[in-house]
């Protein structure tokens, strides 16, 4: 039990304990929630844990190796705590979760029992069930660079280094018309070529869906009307007048990196990889076969 509180250990050895569990949830948009299964609120380290609004946990599976720690949490949906519309909108997806075992009579006696993120969320009958995944879950992701022609960076990340605030590469507009939370239309949306935002990102800045966003599938202009379509609908209420931000898209090709973004120095692909025909070439007396540069 790494980092186990000595005073808490002594309390447990008495056999008569005053224990409860406390959870602190931090969503990706910065909104926080504190819960405890004690019948009174708790507070420590500047965090407040509400009573009777929280979660109840089932068995926690942990190991000393690199396998992923897993547990589940159950809770009730309420306007004052976790709302169903926020779960549907995906606001809790990937949220950071910390869980403590606490002596409620002396909150300084506590043990951080679990830390991880929210995985799958299921809801039914006014309640929800959340799968919690430990920090070692991130070790399941493949690491390292891929040897391929297209760029492996994400536009604006530390590999790409392109400044997304550069004038001409993003636009904020009030929504004219929105259909099914996925198709956005504007009668006037000038200053950008067709397909400029394809593969880019649309983020909602105001309204009930504020903070949500999606990847742009299509960006086209018909009869002067601009239509931007997302791959998946945003799972929250959108209204005309809500402000959205559209960021230019990148198709990962070297020509786009050089001509559209003037960022070829940071291109993270390998554009000169020989194709299969070149690899299978054989010596011949006719044609160009000098073994020189492909370019």
N, C-alpha and C positions, 0 to 999 in steps of 0.2 A: 504494500500500500504506500506508494511513493507520496511523500508530502503529507502523510497522515498526521493530524494534529495530536500532540501528546496529551493535551488536556481532554480532548474528545475521547482518546483511547482510555484514559483513566475513568472518564464518565461511563463508558461502555462496560468497563470491568466491574462497576458497582452492581450491575444487574438490574437496577431500577433507573430507567432512562427516560429522558424527555426529548425525544427525537422527532424530527419532521424532515420533509424534503422541500427543497426550494429550486425553482427553475427561473432562469433569466433568458429571454429570447430577444435577439437583436436582428431585425429584418435588414435586408440590403439597402433599404431606403432610409435607414437610421432610426426608425421607430422601434421602441423597446417595450417589453412586457415582462413583469415579474409575477410569479405565482408561487404559492405554497399550499401544501395540504394541511397545514396547521389551521386551527380555528381562529387565530388572530394574525394580523399583519406582522411581517418581519421587515427589518431594515438593517443592512450592513454594507460597507464599502460604497455608500452613496446610492445603493440600489434598494428599491422598495418592492416588496413581494406581497401581493394582495392575497387575502384569505378567501376561501370558498369561491373563487373565480377560476381556480387553476386547473392544474393537470393532476392526473394520478398515473403512476408509472407501474409497468409490469416488470418482470425479471430483467435485470441488466446482464448481458453477456459480454464478458471481458476476458482478455487473455494477455499473456506476457510477451507474445510474439508480435508479428506484423499483421495478423488477421484483423479484420474490421470489427470494432466493438459495435454492438447493436442493442437497441432497446426500443420500447414503444411508449407512447404517452397518450392518455385519453383525456378529453375535456369537454366541457359544455360550450355551445355557441351562445354568445350574448353580445348585445350592443356595447357593453362596457368593457368587454375583454376581446375575445376573438370573434369576428363577424364572418358569416358564411360568404358574403360577397367578396371579402378580402382573400379568403381561401380560393374561391373560384377564380379571382383575378390573378392568382399566382404570387401575391405579395409575400407569402410566407415560404415560398420555394427557396431552398438553400439558406434559410435563416440560421444564424449562429445560435447554438443552445448550450447553456452551462447548467449543470445540475449538482446541487450540494446535498450532503447529509448534514443536518444542523441540529445542535442542541438549542431548542427554542428558548430555554431558560437562560442561556448564555451564548448568544449568536457568534461570539468570537471562537467558539468551539465548533468548527465545521470542517468538512472535507469535500473538496471538489471531486465528486465521484465520476462525473462524465462531462466531456466536452465534444461537441461535434456540430452537425448541421441537420436540418429537417430534410428528409428525403420525400417519400410518398405521403401525401395527405389524403385521407378518405373521410367523407362526411355522410351522416345519415341520422335521421330522427332527432335533429337538434343537437347533435354531438359530433365530435371529430376524433379521428385516430391518426396519430402521426408516427411514422417510422423515423427514428433518430439514428444517424450514422456517425461513427467515431472519426477522429482526425485522420486515422490511417486509411480512410476511404480514398483520400487524394492520391495514395500510392498506386491505386488501380489505373490511374491515367497514364497513357504512354508518354514517354519523355524523349527528347532528342529531336534533331532535325530530320526531315524527310528529304531524300534525294530525288527531286522532281523539278520539272520546268516551272510550274506556277509558284507564285510567292506563298510562303507558309505563314507570313505575318498577318495580323489583324490590323486593319487601317487604324492608325493612331496609337498602336501599342508600343512597347519599348523596342521591339524589333523594327517596326516600320518608322517610328519617330516623326511621322507627319503630324503637324499641328492642325487639329480639326477646327481650331478657331480662325484659321486663315480665311480672310474675306473671299467669298465666292464659292465656298465649299459647304456651306450650311445655310439654312433659311428657316425662319420662324414665321408661321402663318396661322391665322384663325381658320378653323374648319368651316368651309361652306356647306358641304354635304358629306355625310358618312353613311355607308351602307354595310350592315352586318358586322360592324366593328373592324372591317378589313379593307374596304374600298373608300378612298377619300377623293373628293372631286373639288376643283376650284375653277371658277369662271375666269379668274385672272391670277396667274402664277408665272410671272415673266422673269427673265434674266438667267434662265438655265436651259441648256439644250435638252431635247428629249433623251431619256435614258440616263440622265445625269445622276439621278438618285437610285437607279437600279442596283441592287445588292448593298445599298446603304441601310441606314437605320432611321426609323421614325420613332420619336419619343414624345409622349404627351406631357405638357408642362403645366396645364391648368385643368380644373374640372374633376369629376369623380374618378377619372382614370389617370390622374396625375402620377407621374413616375413610371408608368408602364410604357412599353415600347415593343417594336417588332422589326424584323428584317423585311426590306422592301423587295417584292418579287418583280413588279413592273412599274415603269414610270413612262407614260406616253402622253402625247398631246393630240387631241382630235378636235378639229374646228375651233381651235383656240382654247379649249378646255383641257386642263391638266388633270390626269387621273393617276393616283399612286395607289398601288395594291400591295398588301402585305401577304406573306406566305400563310400566316395564321391570324385569325381574328383576335383582337384584344378583348379580354374577358372582363370588361367593366363598361359602364354606361358612358357613351360618348355623345356629345351634343354639338350642334353648330355654334361656333363662337369659341369653343375650346382651342387653346393655343397648342400647336404641335411644332416640333423641330425636326427637320429633315436633313440628314447628313449624306453627302455624296457617297456613291458606292464605288467599289473597286472589284474588278473581275480577276485580279491576281496575275494578269499578263504583263510582260515586261514593257510592251508598247504603252499600256495604260499608265504604268508607273512613271514612265519617262515623259509622256506627252500630256497626260491629264494632271498629274500631281508633281511633276518635276522632282521626283524623289528616287531616281534610279540608283543613287549612291547607297541607298538603304534597302534595295531589292533583296528579298530573302529566298529567292528561288535560284534555279540553275538553268538559265535559258539556253545554254549551249550544249545540253545533253544530246548526244547523237541519237537519231531515231533508229527504228529497227532496220529500215532499208540501208542506212549508212553502216550499221554494225555488220550487216550481212554482205557488204560489198566485197568483190573479189577483183584481183588484177585483170586488166583488159587493155588491149592495144588501142581502142578507140574511146572517144569521149574524155571527159575531164575526170581524172582519177589520180590526183597528184599527192594526196595525203596531207594537204594543207588545211588551213583554217576553214571551218564551215562558213564563216562570214567573209 
